[in-house]
Amino acid sequence: MSALALVLLSVAAALFLTRLFIGPSVADRVMAFDGLLITVMCGILVAVARRDWSTSVDAVLLIALVGFIGTGVLARFVERRGG
């Protein structure tokens, strides 16, 4: 079951990367970046559940913090730029 979850998360990550590179606007790229970070966090959590690693939860918290701050900064940039 976890292998299926990892495959689906890989497909989602590929689609987010596609939107990140060819997004028509900066706002689309910001949303794709945020979705990609969430997908990476879910992949790490699936690996944690699969192998019972407790140290990787710290990495998920760090990615969540970076994603939150990065999305806020990019949203402010988009707001000031007007696009």
PyMOL commands that set and color helices and strands:
alter all, ss='L'
color gray80, all
select helices_A, chain A and resi 2-22+26-51+56-81
alter helices_A, ss='H'
color red, helices_A
deselect
rebuild
show_as cartoon
